[in-house]
Amino acid sequence: MYYDFFGFREPPFSIAPDPRYLYLSERHKEALAHLMYGVQGQGGFIVITGEVGTGKTTVSRCFIENVPGHVDIALILNPRLSARELLSSICDELEIAHPVGSSIKELVGLINDDLLKAHAAGRHKVLMIDEAQNLSAEVLEQLRLLTNLETAEKKLLQIVLLGQPELQDILELPELRQLNQRVTARYHLDALGREEIEAYLRYRLSVAGLRGEIFTDGATRALYRASHGVPRLINLISDRALLGAYAEGEHQISAGHIRTAAREVNGNRARRGSGVFSGIPDILLVAASLVIAVIMTAWALDRLPGAGWMTPDASAGADSDVLSGTIERVEPLAELMQEPSAEPMQEPSEEPLPELSTGPSPEREIPAEDPLPGFEFPANTLSLPAAFRELFSVWGREYSTADNPVACRYAEEEGLRCLENRGSRRSLEYLNRPAILQLRNGDGDSRYAVLSGLDKNRATIELPDGQREVSFSSLEPYWFGEFTVLWEAPSHIQQSGDGANDDISEQIWMGSRMMELASRYSGSREEENRVNRMPKEEQIRWYQGQKGLTVDGIAGAMTIIQMNNDLESDGPRLSSGGMVN
């Protein structure tokens, strides 16, 4: 109705749980990070609680859209079910065929079989239950029994419970203490602070297609007082205020529009009095009533104020607009990833590698006792296109120079990135990725070798007719430090397109991994909690300090490669062991 009047593409304050409209406050980032961190764990329960309207469902939808590719989600929206009905619903969500009227034992057996098949296929099953505060103790106990399904290495089912604050009280019941002990991650989602309202409004308006400010400062303050920072109430009141401004032909939302909208949304219309008290504000009537009550009581006790037993207050009443603490303004996050260059092999490392070693001179004799074959130049070398073809083959890709003349652009299409650098053997071991080494002989001729394995002095090189093992000491005289490696780009870079969605995906990706790294490298539980509360840039600085990288708060190629190493992401490694799965 008012969309064209204000210039919106779509309604900016719909209460539908659209992940595009999820404003990632610090609280919402933490809730998403808990979900992403928990789903990579070894099963058990994740509990997310929050007051009505704080965004739990929207967070869950955003989580579902950003889960790793090997995760399957079963979502239960109506938990007012018996234990048998809930198990039947789980079978429906997991597409498990089951006869009508199956017993609990039969349903559990079918679910167990399905989870074992999924585990064998490398899949991870997650059950999400919204409005979980409506689950009975009996049903919660049945869910706990489902988490008993496991192999020798891991639990087969992860369960996420989303609910109102009373869910925590339910979990603390004595009969549910076993379930409560299996909660591996929990988070309470609070309402927005006063200083976040402005950023929240600006974000939703921009997603709807409006660039500009239409809410006055007074309107923002009135909106916080009326909504107490609850996103759903913010949306309802803002939508009604926009409609009211449209009806008046106003392009700005004032405090008056907000107050009127709040009365309509809350169903608390102002009472219109009559008689001698009409027009007197309600607060004055209440104050007068209290004064009269005090005087009447004193008179009845023959203890009027003049007797000196009543003393005036030491201070005046506080402002009605009170904040529960100081809330800092949420500033936009510094961009964590630089845009990839369109040119091949032009991404310099922003972090220092071990010092360049020029290696022994070409005239150095290879030790006679070395049992490995010596490296032969140029017999064991390749042209650069052929070297890229072998390197992509190590990564499981088929590269054709005819179809993709620029190798690093092809890498981007495959979810990878090129990193060209200069270093020593220690540099290669630190990165732990197969590499193209640029080689030169004494005459200045330049050729390339693909190093796919390195174990002490044993170097494995890739050639069109297969692998060959040579001594690294015989190859080193031809290598002066230049190399190129491929690395796995995060999902938010691979699927870039919508700016708002990219930003959300980036923060989810980084937040979940930093939680896992904090758990792994913190010296104490207190330090882990402190790191988890840091802004993302400070978390990255903390991690870079832990790993001896340049501490700049930017997650560039070197930082992400080291993260992937620590978290054992998929991909070939230079050290023995092959592909990490």
Residue pairs with C-beta under 8 A, 6 or more apart in sequence:
1 243
1 246
2 8
2 242
2 243
2 245
2 246
3 9
3 10
3 11
5 246
5 251
6 210
6 214
6 242
6 246
6 251
7 209
7 210
8 205
8 208
8 209
8 210
9 208
9 209
10 208
10 209
11 208
11 239
12 21
12 204
12 205
12 207
12 208
12 210
12 238
13 204
13 234
13 235
13 236
13 238
13 239
13 242
14 21
14 235
14 239
15 232
15 235
15 236
17 57
17 58
17 60
17 61
18 58
18 61
19 58
19 61
19 62
19 65
19 501
19 504
20 207
20 498
20 500
20 501
21 58
21 203
21 204
21 207
22 28
22 55
22 58
22 59
22 61
22 62
22 504
23 199
23 200
23 203
23 204
23 231
24 32
24 503
24 504
24 507
25 192
25 196
25 200
25 330
26 330
26 535
27 189
27 190
27 192
28 55
28 59
28 189
29 507
29 508
29 511
29 536
30 187
30 511
30 532
31 48
31 50
31 56
31 59
31 187
31 189
32 59
32 62
32 63
32 66
32 507
32 508
32 511
32 512
33 508
33 511
33 512
33 514
33 515
33 532
34 46
34 48
34 185
34 186
34 187
34 515
35 46
35 48
35 59
35 60
35 63
35 160
35 185
35 512
36 63
36 66
36 67
36 508
36 509
36 511
36 512
36 515
37 185
37 511
37 512
37 515
37 516
37 519
38 44
38 46
38 158
38 160
38 184
38 185
39 46
39 67
39 68
39 71
39 124
39 126
39 158
39 160
40 68
40 512
40 516
41 158
41 184
41 185
42 154
42 155
42 184
43 147
43 150
43 154
43 155
43 156
43 157
43 158
44 147
44 155
44 158
44 159
44 182
44 183
44 184
45 147
45 159
45 160
45 161
45 179
45 182
45 183
45 184
46 158
46 159
46 160
46 161
46 183
46 184
46 185
46 186
47 132
47 160
47 161
47 163
47 167
47 168
47 171
47 183
47 185
47 186
47 187
48 56
48 59
48 60
48 160
48 161
48 162
48 163
48 186
48 187
48 188
48 189
49 56
49 162
49 163
49 164
49 165
49 167
49 168
49 186
49 187
49 188
49 189
50 56
50 164
50 165
50 188
50 189
50 190
51 164
51 165
51 189
51 190
51 191
51 230
52 164
52 230
52 232
53 230
53 231
53 232
53 233
54 189
54 190
54 191
54 230
54 231
54 232
55 189
55 231
55 232
56 130
56 162
56 163
56 189
57 130
57 162
58 231
59 189
60 75
60 128
60 130
60 160
60 162
62 504
62 508
63 508
64 73
64 75
64 128
66 491
66 504
66 505
66 508
66 509
67 73
67 126
68 124
68 491
70 122
70 123
70 124
71 123
71 124
71 125
71 126
72 94
72 118
72 123
72 124
72 125
72 126
73 126
73 128
74 90
74 93
74 94
74 125
74 126
74 127
74 128
75 93
75 128
75 130
76 86
76 89
76 90
76 93
76 127
76 128
76 129
76 130
77 130
77 131
78 89
78 131
79 86
79 129
79 130
79 131
79 132
79 134
79 135
79 139
80 134
81 89
81 139
82 138
82 139
83 104
83 138
83 139
83 142
84 102
84 103
84 104
84 107
86 139
86 142
86 143
87 104
87 107
87 108
87 111
87 142
88 98
88 102
88 107
90 96
90 107
90 111
90 127
91 97
91 98
91 107
91 110
91 111
93 127
94 111
94 114
94 125
96 110
96 111
96 114
97 110
98 106
98 107
98 110
99 106
102 110
104 142
108 145
108 146
111 146
111 149
111 157
112 149
112 156
114 125
115 125
115 149
115 156
115 157
116 151
116 156
118 124
118 125
118 156
119 151
119 154
119 156
122 581
124 158
125 156
125 157
125 158
126 157
126 158
126 159
126 160
127 143
127 146
127 157
127 158
127 159
127 160
128 159
128 160
128 162
129 135
129 143
129 159
129 160
129 161
129 162
130 162
130 163
131 162
131 163
131 164
132 161
132 162
132 163
132 167
133 163
133 164
133 166
133 167
133 170
134 163
135 143
135 161
135 170
137 170
137 173
137 175
137 176
140 170
140 171
140 176
140 179
141 175
141 176
141 179
143 159
143 179
144 176
144 178
144 179
144 182
146 157
146 159
147 155
147 157
147 159
147 182
149 155
149 156
149 157
150 156
161 167
165 188
168 186
168 188
170 176
171 179
171 180
171 183
172 180
190 229
191 228
191 229
191 230
191 231
192 200
192 229
192 230
192 231
192 234
193 229
193 323
193 327
194 221
194 224
194 229
194 323
194 327
195 327
195 328
195 329
195 330
196 229
196 327
196 329
196 330
197 220
197 223
197 224
197 229
197 234
198 215
198 220
199 329
199 330
200 231
200 234
201 215
201 220
201 223
201 234
201 238
202 213
204 235
205 212
205 214
206 500
207 500
214 251
214 252
214 253
215 223
215 238
215 252
215 253
216 252
216 253
216 254
216 255
218 254
218 255
219 241
219 253
219 254
219 255
219 257
219 258
221 255
221 321
222 255
222 258
222 259
222 262
223 234
223 237
223 238
223 258
225 321
226 233
226 237
226 258
226 259
226 261
226 262
226 266
227 233
227 234
227 237
227 262
233 265
236 265
237 258
237 261
237 262
237 265
238 253
238 261
240 261
240 264
240 265
241 253
241 257
241 258
241 260
241 261
242 253
243 261
244 257
244 260
244 261
245 251
245 252
245 253
245 254
245 257
250 257
263 269
263 270
271 282
272 278
273 279
273 280
277 285
295 304
295 305
298 304
298 305
298 310
303 309
333 503
333 507
333 535
333 536
333 537
334 537
334 553
334 554
336 506
336 510
336 536
336 537
336 540
336 554
336 555
337 490
337 492
337 493
337 506
337 555
337 556
338 554
338 556
340 347
340 412
340 417
340 489
340 493
341 347
342 409
343 408
344 406
344 407
344 408
344 409
344 418
345 407
345 408
345 418
345 420
345 484
346 420
347 417
347 418
347 419
347 420
347 557
348 420
348 421
349 419
349 421
349 556
349 557
349 558
350 550
350 552
350 554
350 556
350 557
350 558
351 544
351 549
351 550
351 556
351 558
351 559
352 550
353 421
353 422
353 423
353 424
353 426
353 427
353 430
354 423
354 424
354 426
354 427
354 430
355 423
355 424
356 422
356 423
356 424
356 481
357 424
357 425
357 426
357 481
358 480
358 481
359 476
359 477
359 479
359 480
360 473
360 476
360 477
361 477
362 441
362 442
362 477
362 478
364 477
366 374
366 471
366 473
366 474
367 473
370 457
370 471
370 473
370 474
372 457
372 458
372 469
372 470
372 471
372 474
373 468
373 469
373 470
373 471
373 474
374 470
374 471
374 474
375 449
375 459
375 461
375 470
375 471
375 474
375 475
375 478
377 439
377 441
377 447
377 478
378 441
378 445
378 447
380 449
380 461
380 463
380 468
380 470
381 439
381 447
381 448
381 449
382 390
382 447
382 448
382 449
382 450
382 463
382 464
383 447
383 448
384 436
384 448
385 401
385 407
386 448
386 464
387 436
387 448
387 449
387 450
388 399
388 401
388 407
388 436
389 399
389 400
389 401
390 450
390 462
390 463
390 464
391 434
391 435
391 436
391 450
391 462
391 484
391 486
392 398
392 399
392 407
392 410
392 411
392 414
392 486
393 399
393 462
394 434
394 450
394 452
394 462
394 572
395 414
395 416
395 434
395 486
395 571
395 572
397 414
399 407
399 410
401 407
404 410
404 413
407 418
408 417
408 418
411 417
411 418
411 486
412 489
415 488
415 489
415 494
416 486
416 487
416 488
416 489
417 486
417 487
417 489
417 493
417 557
418 484
418 485
418 486
419 431
419 484
419 485
419 486
419 487
419 557
419 558
419 561
420 482
420 483
420 484
421 427
421 482
421 483
421 484
421 485
422 481
422 482
422 483
423 481
423 483
424 481
425 454
425 472
425 476
427 481
427 483
428 435
428 451
428 454
428 483
428 574
429 454
429 574
429 575
431 485
431 558
431 561
431 574
432 565
432 573
432 574
432 575
433 485
433 486
433 487
433 561
433 571
433 572
433 573
433 574
434 450
434 451
434 452
434 453
434 462
434 485
434 486
434 572
434 573
434 574
435 450
435 451
435 483
435 484
435 485
435 574
436 448
436 449
436 450
436 451
436 483
436 484
436 485
437 448
437 449
437 450
437 451
437 475
437 479
437 482
437 483
438 446
438 448
438 479
438 480
438 482
438 483
438 484
439 446
439 447
439 448
439 449
439 475
439 478
439 479
440 446
440 447
440 478
440 480
441 447
441 478
449 461
449 475
450 461
450 462
451 459
451 460
451 461
451 574
452 460
452 461
452 462
452 467
452 572
452 574
453 459
453 460
453 467
453 574
453 575
453 576
454 460
454 472
454 574
454 575
455 575
455 576
457 471
457 472
457 473
458 469
458 471
458 472
459 469
459 470
459 471
459 472
459 475
460 467
460 468
460 469
461 467
461 468
461 469
461 470
461 475
485 561
487 557
487 560
487 561
487 564
487 571
488 560
488 564
488 569
488 570
488 571
489 560
490 506
490 509
490 510
490 560
491 505
491 509
492 502
492 505
492 506
492 508
492 509
493 506
495 502
495 505
496 502
507 536
510 536
510 539
510 540
510 555
511 536
513 563
513 567
514 531
514 532
514 536
514 539
514 540
514 543
515 532
516 567
517 543
517 563
517 566
517 567
518 527
518 528
518 531
518 532
518 539
518 542
519 528
520 566
521 543
521 546
522 528
522 531
531 539
531 542
532 539
534 542
537 553
538 553
540 553
540 554
540 555
540 559
541 551
541 552
541 553
543 549
543 559
543 563
544 550
544 551
544 552
544 553
544 559
545 551
547 562
547 566
549 558
549 559
549 562
550 558
555 563
564 571
568 580
569 580
570 579
570 580
570 581
571 579
571 580
572 578
572 579
573 579
573 580
